[in-house]
Amino acid sequence: MRRIGCHVSIAESITKAPARAKELGCEVFQMFTRPPQGGPAPKITPEIAEQFKLEMKANNQSECYIHAPYYINFASANKVIRATSAKNIREELERGSQIGAKYVMFHLGSAKDMERAEALKITAEGVARVMDGYKGSTELLLEISAGAGNIMGDTFEELKEIIKLSGYNLGICLDTAHIFASGYDFRTAEEMGKTLDAISKTVGQEAIKLIHANDSKNDLGEHKDRHEHIGEGKIGQEGLVQIMSTFNLDLILETEHDKVEQDIRILKAIRDDLSNG
């Protein structure tokens, strides 16, 4: 494991994504399958699905992961928004199953004008609605948030409660910038141990399935989701060393493409050092 990649564009067609990933030095990659800010999802025909799988092999990409659109909100007070969110996530799982994607991860959404306990309940109900009767191969991951405003799922305790209430045993996508923004430090072995203890006491370490590897423009506990290139933010390279030495999982960068190739090289170098150490 510890395969390394980044988020890539699907401009023109999702079949272009594997080649773009290879050009950037990816071994795995993440993509949207529809416009992230809204709009219709491009149809995935059997021919497109087959071509995508051929491109995966031709470009030596081990796995692909799907990030759900940003407008998803399972905690909205508006029932139509909640229903549409569940429908779209279910569609993403089905689309992922068509092309052989391993995971779909999504941001849970933001709660306004309601108590937190009620927001947790309706969020879990939305998750259950997605999973009810689903038979596909792509798995659903809840992504921990940075906790800005009324965003749901910014602590492992909340994620545990949502999973419990949903009735489904779901995995977690751990974003390093998000957990740092939420107050979980991991820049030293001691702090990593504390964070791992928090994970073990809630969702369990085995629930962590994928890492979004990002540095942070903001400091610990500031609850702001602003990614930075590896080693140029408040987390620093040592924080990623601690993450990679703790979790033997694939890592996806979500940094700007101006330096994402450099970020990929840095993570590969850390991996090599851990393997040789």
Number of C-alpha atoms within 10 A of each C-alpha: 8 19 19 23 32 28 26 22 16 17 10 8 13 22 20 17 25 31 17 17 25 18 11 18 18 27 23 24 28 28 21 20 22 19 15 15 9 11 9 7 15 11 11 17 12 11 8 16 20 16 15 22 17 13 18 24 12 12 17 15 20 13 19 24 24 24 21 23 22 14 16 25 25 29 29 22 16 10 12 10 16 22 17 16 25 23 15 17 24 21 15 26 26 20 22 24 19 20 23 20 21 16 25 28 24 23 22 29 21 20 22 13 9 11 9 14 11 12 23 24 16 21 28 24 21 25 25 18 18 21 21 12 8 13 10 15 16 22 19 24 22 22 26 27 30 26 22 16 11 15 19 27 25 22 20 21 14 18 25 21 17 27 22 14 17 22 14 14 12 21 23 25 22 21 24 26 30 31 24 28 26 24 18 20 22 23 19 15 17 12 15 18 15 15 18 20 13 17 19 14 13 17 22 16 17 11 18 19 19 23 23 22 30 27 29 26 18 19 16 19 16 15 22 21 20 16 20 23 24 26 17 12 18 18 24 17 19 16 23 23 19 18 22 20 16 14 18 15 17 20 29 25 28 21 22 14 15 9 12 20 18 15 26 24 16 16 23 17 12 18 19 11 11 12 9 7 6
